[in-house]
Structures are given as structure tokens and as C-alpha cells.
Amino acid sequence: MADVAVQAAAGIDVECIVEAGDWPPEDALHDICVRAVAAAAGHAEAAGRGTLTILFSDDAVIQALNARFRGKDKPTNVLSFPAPAAATMPGAPRHIGDIALAYETVAREAETERKPFEHHLTHLVVHGFLHLFGYDHETPEEAEEMENLERRILESLAIGDPYA
């Protein structure tokens, strides 16, 4: 059974669902997500009220999602799914989208890159959030813009350059 909690960050209600994986305690995850979303919303062109769901799962679930929606049959650290405009019911807060994270990949990357797990997770939540607002890294120009924005957001949270 999944643990669910909702907290607000910069006018965005953040729902966290822990489905699988050896994630940190639920309260710690919520705090990380709310801080990351609030910082990202404050720096990106992502103002406004809305809802956001963050799924904490494992490599198997993320691999299945990655295969189904991106045609890549392998696990990845974070996936973002922007909500279509029609997904919001009239009178309801706008649903921004969903972010999904794979525990094993996130933990392995943090260890390999010798980064604190919390810092790497914060970076990936910020990264996923920016994708929901149209930021991407398919071209060198897009990557530079997105990475520079990520650096500024993380610096505001006292987290070093994730690309250093």
C-alpha cells in the first residue's frame, strides 16, 4: 500500500506517493519535494496555483513506464509527465503533471557521483519539475539553459553544482 501526503509549495499542492523502494522516511521525502518545488517555481516561469504528484518507486516500475511512454526499455532516474490542459476539471486547481523516481537508480547515481542522496534527489525533483514546464535538454542550447537554471535553483537551496 502506498503512503500519500500532500503539502503546498509556492501555491502548488505537492502529493507524494511512496509505492516501492527503500526511500528515506516519508516526512523527509515530503520536505525535500516541497523545498525543491518551491525553489524551482520561484526561479522558473512556473508561477501559479496547481497540483503536482510525485511517485517514489523502484527501477522495475520506472523501466515499465519508460518503455511504455518513451520507447526506452531501461530504468532511468526521473520521468516527467506534463498534464494535458484538458486534464483539469472546471473549477478545480490545474493539475501540472506527475514526476516518477526510481530508488535504485537515484541511490546508485548519488553513490557513484559521491553526492549526498538528499542533494541528488532534490536535483532530480527540480529537473523533473522543469520538464513539466517545457524545459528540455534535447539540443545543446536547451541543455545549457536548463542546466543553468537548475544550478541557480540548487544554489538557492545551498546545494552545489550537480554538473561539476
Secondary structure, DSSP 8 states (H G I E B T S, - for coil): --EEEEEEETTEEEEEEE-SS----HHHHHHHHHHHHHHHHHHTT--S-EEEEEEEE-HHHHHHHHHHHHS--S--SEEEEE--GGGS-TTS--EEEEEEEEHHHHHHHHHHTT--HHHHHHHHHHHHHHHHTT---SSHHHHHHHHHHHHHHHHHTT---TT-
